[in-house]
Amino acid sequence: MFIDFLCSPLLLHTPYHIFPYFVYVNSWLTQYTVFINPYQAHMSEYQSPKDRAYVDTLVNAASKEAAAFFNLKHTAERKDGVIPIKYRELMSVAVALTTQCAYCIESHIKNAVEAGATREEIAETVFIAAALRAGGAVGNGLLAMRLFEEAGTPQI
């Protein structure tokens, strides 16, 4: 019955972005559902190191903004600041994890290791970032509760 639903015309002719295809696998070893979205199959490498070929294109298309960005980046990542470079890089790793920038994660992990960060320091940074990201949701939950109160009680 479940397989009949999976092969139904409704499922197979629904636009991909609304209802992705999926395959149900059931064997004596495992039982799972695999989601397949043919519309997004070409995006298997959504972010790729190949994208770095577009740096000059991006910078040239907005040169003033790029110059300001690179000045800020250089200032924030300087080695002569009060905060030691290893800690700057660990903070950068935490921010990269929460902003989910794959390029930033790659770059700042490399920089942190070069600055002497250990595997354990990287691991702790991961969980500190995760806790703060979750904490942000709780903080916004407080705002949601206040906004709920301000919206008033619905009249039935």
Helices and strands as residue ranges (DSSP letters): H 2-6, H 9-12, E 21-26, E 31-36, G 38-43, G 49-54, H 55-61, H 63-76, H 85-99, H 102-114, H 119-151
